[in-house]
Amino acid sequence: MKHAPQPLANKLLNSVIHRQSDSLDQAAFRAGLCTSLYEVILEQASQHCSEELHDLLSLACDINQEAYYSLYAVVNGEDE
């Protein structure tokens, strides 16, 4: 039986579900990477997507940034 390709969303969800837990330092690093990824996605979305979708992506980006700053503060022993 041949391997049937999975949709990209399923691949991403499976990789998240089956990963080991990250340290707080690693989680902060990943959240920082996501911030950069969101910036690229938002740039593309502003050109190719509806305003509503762009607004939803902006909200997700803001939530990720809040998580990043919180993790960064904990990892580096800083008060928010």
N, CA, C and O atoms as CSV, one atom per row, in Angstrom:
chain,resi,resn,atom,element,x,y,z
A,1,MET,N,N,0.845,-1.172,0.000
A,1,MET,CA,C,0.000,0.000,0.000
A,1,MET,C,C,0.891,1.236,0.000
A,1,MET,O,O,1.825,1.342,0.795
A,2,LYS,N,N,0.597,2.153,-0.885
A,2,LYS,CA,C,1.374,3.386,-0.972
A,2,LYS,C,C,0.953,4.345,0.132
A,2,LYS,O,O,-0.178,4.327,0.617
A,3,HIS,N,N,1.899,5.171,0.501
A,3,HIS,CA,C,1.625,6.197,1.510
A,3,HIS,C,C,0.833,7.322,0.861
A,3,HIS,O,O,1.272,7.905,-0.130
A,4,ALA,N,N,-0.318,7.622,1.411
A,4,ALA,CA,C,-1.131,8.731,0.903
A,4,ALA,C,C,-0.635,10.025,1.523
A,4,ALA,O,O,-0.499,10.111,2.744
A,5,PRO,N,N,-0.364,11.034,0.705
A,5,PRO,CA,C,0.114,12.303,1.265
A,5,PRO,C,C,-0.948,12.947,2.148
A,5,PRO,O,O,-2.143,12.900,1.856
A,6,GLN,N,N,-0.478,13.548,3.232
A,6,GLN,CA,C,-1.379,14.240,4.153
A,6,GLN,C,C,-1.462,15.710,3.768
A,6,GLN,O,O,-0.490,16.277,3.269
A,7,PRO,N,N,-2.610,16.327,3.995
A,7,PRO,CA,C,-2.681,17.777,3.812
A,7,PRO,C,C,-1.711,18.465,4.780
A,7,PRO,O,O,-1.423,17.946,5.859
A,8,LEU,N,N,-1.221,19.619,4.385
A,8,LEU,CA,C,-0.236,20.347,5.186
A,8,LEU,C,C,-0.721,20.593,6.608
A,8,LEU,O,O,0.053,20.436,7.553
A,9,ALA,N,N,-1.970,20.970,6.781
A,9,ALA,CA,C,-2.494,21.238,8.127
A,9,ALA,C,C,-2.399,19.998,9.008
A,9,ALA,O,O,-2.052,20.106,10.184
A,10,ASN,N,N,-2.701,18.827,8.462
A,10,ASN,CA,C,-2.596,17.589,9.250
A,10,ASN,C,C,-1.154,17.306,9.639
A,10,ASN,O,O,-0.893,16.880,10.764
A,11,LYS,N,N,-0.213,17.534,8.730
A,11,LYS,CA,C,1.206,17.322,9.038
A,11,LYS,C,C,1.644,18.233,10.183
A,11,LYS,O,O,2.326,17.798,11.111
A,12,LEU,N,N,1.244,19.502,10.105
A,12,LEU,CA,C,1.629,20.454,11.147
A,12,LEU,C,C,1.024,20.079,12.489
A,12,LEU,O,O,1.711,20.118,13.511
A,13,LEU,N,N,-0.254,19.717,12.500
A,13,LEU,CA,C,-0.904,19.327,13.754
A,13,LEU,C,C,-0.267,18.080,14.342
A,13,LEU,O,O,-0.059,18.012,15.553
A,14,ASN,N,N,0.046,17.098,13.520
A,14,ASN,CA,C,0.687,15.878,14.012
A,14,ASN,C,C,2.058,16.166,14.604
A,14,ASN,O,O,2.431,15.572,15.616
A,15,SER,N,N,2.814,17.070,13.987
A,15,SER,CA,C,4.139,17.375,14.518
A,15,SER,C,C,4.043,18.081,15.864
A,15,SER,O,O,4.901,17.887,16.726
A,16,VAL,N,N,3.012,18.895,16.053
A,16,VAL,CA,C,2.818,19.589,17.329
A,16,VAL,C,C,2.351,18.613,18.402
A,16,VAL,O,O,2.832,18.660,19.534
A,17,ILE,N,N,1.424,17.735,18.058
A,17,ILE,CA,C,0.858,16.800,19.028
A,17,ILE,C,C,1.890,15.796,19.519
A,17,ILE,O,O,1.896,15.453,20.702
A,18,HIS,N,N,2.757,15.320,18.643
A,18,HIS,CA,C,3.676,14.241,18.987
A,18,HIS,C,C,5.057,14.721,19.436
A,18,HIS,O,O,5.956,13.903,19.631
A,19,ARG,N,N,5.238,16.023,19.602
A,19,ARG,CA,C,6.520,16.548,20.061
A,19,ARG,C,C,6.627,16.468,21.582
A,19,ARG,O,O,5.620,16.507,22.289
A,20,GLN,N,N,7.843,16.357,22.066
A,20,GLN,CA,C,8.084,16.418,23.503
A,20,GLN,C,C,7.876,17.859,23.975
A,20,GLN,O,O,7.963,18.793,23.178
A,21,SER,N,N,7.607,18.034,25.248
A,21,SER,CA,C,7.435,19.374,25.802
A,21,SER,C,C,8.739,20.146,25.710
A,21,SER,O,O,9.820,19.591,25.913
A,22,ASP,N,N,8.627,21.426,25.404
A,22,ASP,CA,C,9.793,22.294,25.322
A,22,ASP,C,C,10.099,22.892,26.688
A,22,ASP,O,O,9.217,23.026,27.537
A,23,SER,N,N,11.353,23.247,26.881
A,23,SER,CA,C,11.699,24.042,28.050
A,23,SER,C,C,11.138,25.448,27.818
A,23,SER,O,O,10.784,25.799,26.693
A,24,LEU,N,N,11.060,26.239,28.869
A,24,LEU,CA,C,10.562,27.607,28.713
A,24,LEU,C,C,11.448,28.406,27.770
A,24,LEU,O,O,10.955,29.224,26.993
A,25,ASP,N,N,12.753,28.171,27.836
A,25,ASP,CA,C,13.686,28.860,26.953
A,25,ASP,C,C,13.398,28.510,25.494
A,25,ASP,O,O,13.360,29.388,24.632
A,26,GLN,N,N,13.197,27.223,25.228
A,26,GLN,CA,C,12.895,26.782,23.866
A,26,GLN,C,C,11.536,27.313,23.412
A,26,GLN,O,O,11.371,27.684,22.250
A,27,ALA,N,N,10.569,27.350,24.318
A,27,ALA,CA,C,9.242,27.882,23.978
A,27,ALA,C,C,9.333,29.367,23.627
A,27,ALA,O,O,8.676,29.824,22.691
A,28,ALA,N,N,10.139,30.120,24.369
A,28,ALA,CA,C,10.320,31.539,24.069
A,28,ALA,C,C,10.977,31.713,22.704
A,28,ALA,O,O,10.593,32.592,21.932
A,29,PHE,N,N,11.962,30.878,22.410
A,29,PHE,CA,C,12.633,30.933,21.112
A,29,PHE,C,C,11.639,30.659,19.984
A,29,PHE,O,O,11.614,31.376,18.984
A,30,ARG,N,N,10.821,29.615,20.150
A,30,ARG,CA,C,9.833,29.263,19.119
A,30,ARG,C,C,8.788,30.365,18.955
A,30,ARG,O,O,8.364,30.653,17.835
A,31,ALA,N,N,8.374,30.974,20.045
A,31,ALA,CA,C,7.402,32.067,19.956
A,31,ALA,C,C,8.006,33.251,19.206
A,31,ALA,O,O,7.313,33.931,18.449
A,32,GLY,N,N,9.298,33.495,19.416
A,32,GLY,CA,C,9.987,34.549,18.667
A,32,GLY,C,C,10.033,34.247,17.179
A,32,GLY,O,O,9.844,35.137,16.351
A,33,LEU,N,N,10.287,32.978,16.841
A,33,LEU,CA,C,10.265,32.580,15.433
A,33,LEU,C,C,8.875,32.768,14.838
A,33,LEU,O,O,8.730,33.205,13.697
A,34,CYS,N,N,7.859,32.434,15.621
A,34,CYS,CA,C,6.478,32.600,15.141
A,34,CYS,C,C,6.162,34.062,14.866
A,34,CYS,O,O,5.418,34.371,13.935
A,35,THR,N,N,6.716,34.956,15.659
A,35,THR,CA,C,6.490,36.380,15.428
A,35,THR,C,C,6.995,36.772,14.044
A,35,THR,O,O,6.316,37.490,13.310
A,36,SER,N,N,8.189,36.299,13.690
A,36,SER,CA,C,8.733,36.578,12.357
A,36,SER,C,C,7.877,35.947,11.269
A,36,SER,O,O,7.628,36.564,10.233
A,37,LEU,N,N,7.430,34.727,11.502
A,37,LEU,CA,C,6.579,34.041,10.537
A,37,LEU,C,C,5.263,34.791,10.350
A,37,LEU,O,O,4.796,34.953,9.223
A,38,TYR,N,N,4.667,35.247,11.445
A,38,TYR,CA,C,3.419,36.006,11.344
A,38,TYR,C,C,3.610,37.279,10.515
A,38,TYR,O,O,2.725,37.651,9.746
A,39,GLU,N,N,4.752,37.944,10.664
A,39,GLU,CA,C,4.997,39.163,9.896
A,39,GLU,C,C,4.976,38.878,8.399
A,39,GLU,O,O,4.404,39.647,7.627
A,40,VAL,N,N,5.596,37.775,7.987
A,40,VAL,CA,C,5.603,37.393,6.574
A,40,VAL,C,C,4.193,37.030,6.117
A,40,VAL,O,O,3.758,37.444,5.043
A,41,ILE,N,N,3.481,36.256,6.937
A,41,ILE,CA,C,2.113,35.853,6.591
A,41,ILE,C,C,1.209,37.076,6.474
A,41,ILE,O,O,0.411,37.167,5.541
A,42,LEU,N,N,1.326,38.012,7.405
A,42,LEU,CA,C,0.483,39.211,7.363
A,42,LEU,C,C,0.763,40.051,6.121
A,42,LEU,O,O,-0.155,40.620,5.531
A,43,GLU,N,N,2.026,40.125,5.728
A,43,GLU,CA,C,2.373,40.867,4.515
A,43,GLU,C,C,1.695,40.241,3.295
A,43,GLU,O,O,1.125,40.946,2.462
A,44,GLN,N,N,1.763,38.920,3.199
A,44,GLN,CA,C,1.115,38.223,2.086
A,44,GLN,C,C,-0.408,38.335,2.176
A,44,GLN,O,O,-1.083,38.523,1.164
A,45,ALA,N,N,-0.939,38.219,3.382
A,45,ALA,CA,C,-2.392,38.276,3.567
A,45,ALA,C,C,-2.949,39.638,3.174
A,45,ALA,O,O,-4.052,39.729,2.633
A,46,SER,N,N,-2.195,40.690,3.442
A,46,SER,CA,C,-2.686,42.025,3.098
A,46,SER,C,C,-2.833,42.193,1.592
A,46,SER,O,O,-3.625,43.014,1.130
A,47,GLN,N,N,-2.070,41.415,0.826
A,47,GLN,CA,C,-2.134,41.505,-0.632
A,47,GLN,C,C,-3.118,40.509,-1.246
A,47,GLN,O,O,-3.660,40.763,-2.321
A,48,HIS,N,N,-3.353,39.377,-0.573
A,48,HIS,CA,C,-4.077,38.284,-1.216
A,48,HIS,C,C,-5.317,37.794,-0.469
A,48,HIS,O,O,-6.019,36.924,-0.982
A,49,CYS,N,N,-5.609,38.312,0.706
A,49,CYS,CA,C,-6.726,37.785,1.504
A,49,CYS,C,C,-7.717,38.893,1.838
A,49,CYS,O,O,-7.449,40.080,1.651
A,50,SER,N,N,-8.852,38.469,2.329
A,50,SER,CA,C,-9.877,39.428,2.735
A,50,SER,C,C,-9.415,40.201,3.972
A,50,SER,O,O,-8.509,39.775,4.688
A,51,GLU,N,N,-10.050,41.326,4.199
A,51,GLU,CA,C,-9.729,42.137,5.374
A,51,GLU,C,C,-10.031,41.373,6.660
A,51,GLU,O,O,-9.302,41.493,7.644
A,52,GLU,N,N,-11.108,40.589,6.650
A,52,GLU,CA,C,-11.485,39.813,7.834
A,52,GLU,C,C,-10.408,38.787,8.184
A,52,GLU,O,O,-10.045,38.637,9.350
A,53,LEU,N,N,-9.901,38.083,7.174
A,53,LEU,CA,C,-8.849,37.098,7.425
A,53,LEU,C,C,-7.585,37.782,7.913
A,53,LEU,O,O,-6.911,37.281,8.813
A,54,HIS,N,N,-7.262,38.918,7.325
A,54,HIS,CA,C,-6.087,39.674,7.768
A,54,HIS,C,C,-6.240,40.083,9.231
A,54,HIS,O,O,-5.280,40.011,9.999
A,55,ASP,N,N,-7.441,40.511,9.621
A,55,ASP,CA,C,-7.684,40.904,11.012
A,55,ASP,C,C,-7.530,39.713,11.964
A,55,ASP,O,O,-6.980,39.857,13.055
A,56,LEU,N,N,-8.014,38.544,11.551
A,56,LEU,CA,C,-7.863,37.342,12.384
A,56,LEU,C,C,-6.396,36.956,12.533
A,56,LEU,O,O,-5.957,36.584,13.621
A,57,LEU,N,N,-5.644,37.043,11.449
A,57,LEU,CA,C,-4.213,36.748,11.519
A,57,LEU,C,C,-3.495,37.758,12.410
A,57,LEU,O,O,-2.584,37.393,13.154
A,58,SER,N,N,-3.897,39.014,12.339
A,58,SER,CA,C,-3.307,40.047,13.201
A,58,SER,C,C,-3.568,39.749,14.669
A,58,SER,O,O,-2.685,39.923,15.509
A,59,LEU,N,N,-4.777,39.301,14.978
A,59,LEU,CA,C,-5.116,38.937,16.350
A,59,LEU,C,C,-4.255,37.770,16.829
A,59,LEU,O,O,-3.738,37.796,17.946
A,60,ALA,N,N,-4.099,36.750,15.990
A,60,ALA,CA,C,-3.254,35.608,16.349
A,60,ALA,C,C,-1.811,36.057,16.567
A,60,ALA,O,O,-1.139,35.570,17.476
A,61,CYS,N,N,-1.342,36.969,15.749
A,61,CYS,CA,C,0.018,37.500,15.901
A,61,CYS,C,C,0.164,38.230,17.235
A,61,CYS,O,O,1.162,38.051,17.934
A,62,ASP,N,N,-0.819,39.048,17.589
A,62,ASP,CA,C,-0.776,39.780,18.859
A,62,ASP,C,C,-0.763,38.830,20.055
A,62,ASP,O,O,-0.022,39.044,21.014
A,63,ILE,N,N,-1.583,37.783,19.995
A,63,ILE,CA,C,-1.615,36.796,21.081
A,63,ILE,C,C,-0.265,36.103,21.201
A,63,ILE,O,O,0.230,35.894,22.308
A,64,ASN,N,N,0.332,35.747,20.067
A,64,ASN,CA,C,1.649,35.107,20.082
A,64,ASN,C,C,2.699,36.040,20.678
A,64,ASN,O,O,3.557,35.602,21.446
A,65,GLN,N,N,2.636,37.325,20.328
A,65,GLN,CA,C,3.616,38.268,20.870
A,65,GLN,C,C,3.482,38.402,22.380
A,65,GLN,O,O,4.487,38.502,23.084
A,66,GLU,N,N,2.259,38.404,22.882
A,66,GLU,CA,C,2.057,38.457,24.334
A,66,GLU,C,C,2.677,37.233,25.004
A,66,GLU,O,O,3.327,37.349,26.043
A,67,ALA,N,N,2.473,36.065,24.406
A,67,ALA,CA,C,3.068,34.840,24.952
A,67,ALA,C,C,4.586,34.921,24.894
A,67,ALA,O,O,5.264,34.526,25.843
A,68,TYR,N,N,5.126,35.430,23.790
A,68,TYR,CA,C,6.581,35.561,23.649
A,68,TYR,C,C,7.158,36.458,24.743
A,68,TYR,O,O,8.127,36.086,25.406
A,69,TYR,N,N,6.570,37.626,24.930
A,69,TYR,CA,C,7.100,38.551,25.935
A,69,TYR,C,C,6.985,37.977,27.349
A,69,TYR,O,O,7.875,38.188,28.174
A,70,SER,N,N,5.913,37.263,27.632
A,70,SER,CA,C,5.764,36.624,28.943
A,70,SER,C,C,6.820,35.547,29.151
A,70,SER,O,O,7.451,35.485,30.206
A,71,LEU,N,N,7.013,34.701,28.148
A,71,LEU,CA,C,8.035,33.648,28.243
A,71,LEU,C,C,9.427,34.254,28.362
A,71,LEU,O,O,10.240,33.788,29.161
A,72,TYR,N,N,9.706,35.281,27.580
A,72,TYR,CA,C,11.010,35.932,27.614
A,72,TYR,C,C,11.290,36.489,29.005
A,72,TYR,O,O,12.398,36.355,29.524
A,73,ALA,N,N,10.273,37.117,29.608
A,73,ALA,CA,C,10.439,37.688,30.944
A,73,ALA,C,C,10.728,36.605,31.973
A,73,ALA,O,O,11.585,36.789,32.838
A,74,VAL,N,N,10.028,35.480,31.893
A,74,VAL,CA,C,10.248,34.384,32.845
A,74,VAL,C,C,11.640,33.789,32.660
A,74,VAL,O,O,12.357,33.567,33.636
A,75,VAL,N,N,12.020,33.533,31.418
A,75,VAL,CA,C,13.315,32.904,31.131
A,75,VAL,C,C,14.464,33.799,31.572
A,75,VAL,O,O,15.478,33.304,32.064
A,76,ASN,N,N,14.318,35.107,31.402
A,76,ASN,CA,C,15.398,36.036,31.713
A,76,ASN,C,C,15.255,36.696,33.077
A,76,ASN,O,O,16.026,37.596,33.410
A,77,GLY,N,N,14.278,36.261,33.874
A,77,GLY,CA,C,14.110,36.769,35.227
A,77,GLY,C,C,13.739,38.232,35.289
A,77,GLY,O,O,14.103,38.927,36.238
A,78,GLU,N,N,13.021,38.707,34.293
A,78,GLU,CA,C,12.619,40.108,34.253
A,78,GLU,C,C,11.162,40.241,34.653
A,78,GLU,O,O,10.352,39.348,34.407
A,79,ASP,N,N,10.842,41.358,35.267
A,79,ASP,CA,C,9.437,41.662,35.556
A,79,ASP,C,C,8.825,42.260,34.307
A,79,ASP,O,O,9.486,42.974,33.553
A,80,GLU,N,N,7.538,41.956,34.095
A,80,GLU,CA,C,6.861,42.500,32.905
A,80,GLU,C,C,6.524,43.945,33.088
A,80,GLU,O,O,5.954,44.564,32.190
